Amino acid sequence: MLTSSSPSRLHGLRFAFGTLTVLPVRVHRWDRGAARGGMLAAPAAGLVVGAAAAGLGLLLLALGTGPLLAAVASVAVPAALTRGLHLDGLADTADGLGSGKPAEDALRIMKQSDIGPFGVITLVLTLLAQIAVLAQLYGDSWTRGAVAAVTSAVTARLALTLAARTGVPAARPEGLGAAVAGVVPVRDALAATVVCTLAAAAGGGFLGIHGVVRAALAVLLALAVAELLLRRCLRRFGGVTGDVFGALEETAATAALVVLAFGH
């Protein structure tokens, strides 16, 4: 039976999947309420993306390929399902931060279509790190690689939920950053963090008690790294943009994978 909040939740899910993935989901509402629901539902979009990434990696392993190719596939899936927008945001944010220019000039650099040297280096190192970790984990066990792919994807989108919390301003009056900046109450963002951390720990349970602890730590430490980047961007740009959200997503995903790589 539908409750009075069901339509709002549906619009939130549409917002999350319609803006954070290329899945054919039409966004019917762009108001602050839908944005709030969308940012709270962002980890759900991450779960779908992560499951697809893990699924393709496992399929290739089952067909007899090595862990390196499976890792490349698992990294390619999130990029394909987001049209590379988060990677583009990471590169643009790196160029803006690396420019050393005032906020207005840095934001203008981030809006340019080309990618500068800071962006290229950051992209290469990030993708190499993600592939290296997943190749290691798939080589250890198929389960460990799959759990890592899903955990990192959910954590990456959870970082967006936290970045959209109340009190975080937008750097520009337009764009996706302005649409979602400050829409999530802090209490709801913390609740989402608790739920996702517990879910990640449950997933880590497939790898024993150490897997439980490692997965929970991966989520929390990755969010801490993303928070440091967020605060750096707030100081440099005066707020968040769509590019900053993309950078936070890729940073959290990579950090979570790195944490999961420890503790053979």
N, C-alpha and C positions, 0 to 999 in steps of 0.2 A: 504494500500500500504506500502510495506517495505521500510524503509529508509536505508541509508548506515550504521547507527548505530545499526540497528535491530539485525544483527548477533552478535555484541558485547554484546548487552543486553541479548540475548538468552544464550550466553556462560556464562555470569555473573549469570543468573538465574540457569543454570545447575550447576555451581560451588557452589552456595549457597545451593541449595537443595541436591546436591550430597555429599557435605562435612559436612553439618550441620544437615542432617536428614538421615534416613534409607530408604527414599522413593526411588523407583527404577529409579533414574535419573543418566544417565551416563555423567561423566565429560569428555568432549572432549579436553579441553585445560587446562594446568596447568601453563601458563605463567603469568606474572605480570598483563597484561591487563585483563585476565579472573579473576584473584584474586581480582583485583580492583572492577570489576563489581559484583563479588560474595559477597564481603564484603558490598558493597552498597545495594545489594539485600537481605542481611541477615534479615532485619526486615520483608520482605515478607515471608521468611521461618518461621519466628516467628509467623506471622499471621496465617499461615496454622496450625502450631503446636498448637497455642493457641485456634483456632477454634475447632480443634479436641478434645482438653482437655475440653473445655467448653461443647462441644456437648455430650461427654460421661457423664460428670457430670449432665447435664440437663436430659439426657435419664434415668439415674438411679433415679433421683428425680421424674421424671414422672412415673416411675415404682413403686414408693412408698417407696424407700429407704430414709434414713435420710441424713442430710447434711454432716455428717462425712464421710460416705462411698462415697458420691459424691466428697468430697474434696480429699480423697485418690485416687480416679480414675483420677481426674484432675491433680494430681501431678504425677501419674504413667504414664500418656500418654506422656508427654515430655521426661521422662526418657526412655520409650520404643522407641520413635521415634528418639532418638539419641544414642541408644544402651548404655545409661548410661555414655557416654563419657564425658559430661560436669560435671556430678557428680564425675566421676573419676578424672577429672582435678581439681575440687575443693579440693578433698581429697589430691591429690598429692601436690598441691600448699600449702595447710595447713601444710603438713609434711615438705615441703621445708622451709617455713617461720618459722615454729616452731623449726626447728633443731638448729638454731643459728649458723650454720656452714658457712664457706665462700661460695661464689657463686658457685664455681666449685663443691664442695661437696654437696651443697644443690640441685643443678641440677641433680647430680647423684642419690641422694635420690629420687627425683621426678620421675626418669626413672625406678625405681625398681617396680616390679609387685605387691608387697605387700603394704598394707596400714597401716601406723603407728597410734599411739594413737591420735595425733593431727587431722589426717585425719578422723578417726572414729568419734571423738567427733564433728567435724565440720559438717560431713554428717548428723549425727543424729539430731543435733540442727537445721540445715537448713531445713531438711525434716519435722521435727516437726513444725517449724515455718510456713512453707508453708501450711501444712495441717490444722493447727490451724486457720490460717487466712481465708482460703477458706471455712472451715466448718462454721466459724462465718458469712461470707458473704452470703453463700448459705442459712444459717439459717435466715438471714435478708430478703433476697429476691433472687429468682432464677436469676433475671436479674443482680443484683449486683455481685453475684458470677461469672456469665458468663463473664461480662465485666472485672472483675479483672483477670480472667484466660487469657483472650486474651491480655489485657494491659500488664500484667507481661511478657508474652511470647515475645511480640513485643519489649518491653523495653530491655529485656535480650539480644536479638540479635542486637538491636541498640547499646548496649554497646560494642559489637564486632566491629561494624563499626567504632566507635570512637577510639577503641584501635588499629585499623589497620591504623590510620592516619599517615601522613607524619611526620617523626621526632621520631617515636617510633621504636627503634631497636629490632632486634631479639636477644635472649640470646644464641642461637645455630645457626650454619650455615645450619642445616638441620631440617626437620620436617614441620608441618603445620604452626607453628609460624613463621618460616623463610619465608615460601611461601607468607604469607599475611602481614607481618610486613611492615609498612610504605607505603602501596600501595594506600591508600585513601587520596586524597588531603584534607587539612583541610577545605577548603571551601565547598567541597562536603559533608564531615562529618557533618558540621554544618547545611547544607541544609537538610540532612536526619533527623537531630535532630528536626528541625523546623517542617518538614512534619509529622513525627511520633508523635510529641507532639500535633499538631493540630488534627491529626487523633484520638489520644487517648481522647482528649477533646471532640471531636464529639461523640465518643462512650459513654463517660460519660454523654452526653446529655440525654441519655435514663433515667438517674437518676435525672434529673433536673439541675439547675444552680450549685448547690453544687457539683454534680457529675462531671460537666465540670471542675471546679477548682481543685477538688480532683484528677481527672485523670491526668491533666496536671502537677500538683505538684508531683504525683507519678513518672511520667517519669523523670522529671528533678532532683528530689532528689535521685532517684535510680541511675541515671547516675553520680551524684556527689559522691555517695558512691562507685560506681565502679571505678571512677577516682582516688579516694583515694587509693583503693586497687592496681590499676595499678601503681601508683607512688611508692607505697611501693615495689611492685615486681621489678620495674625498678631499685630501689636503691639496693635491695638485690641480684637480679639475673643478672643485667646489661641489661635486655631486656625482651621480651615476648617469651613464648613458647605456644604450643598447650594447655598444662595444665593451663597456666595462662588465656588463652582465656576461657576455661571451667569454671574456678573459677570466672572470671568476669561475665560470663553469669548467673551463679547460684546466685551470689551475687546481681546482678541487679534485677533478678526476685524476689528474696526474699524481697529486700528492697522496690520494687514497691508494693508488696502485703502488707507489713507492713504499708506503708503510706495509702493505700486504706482501711486498717482496722479502721483507725481513723475517727471520725465524723459520728457516728450513726445518 
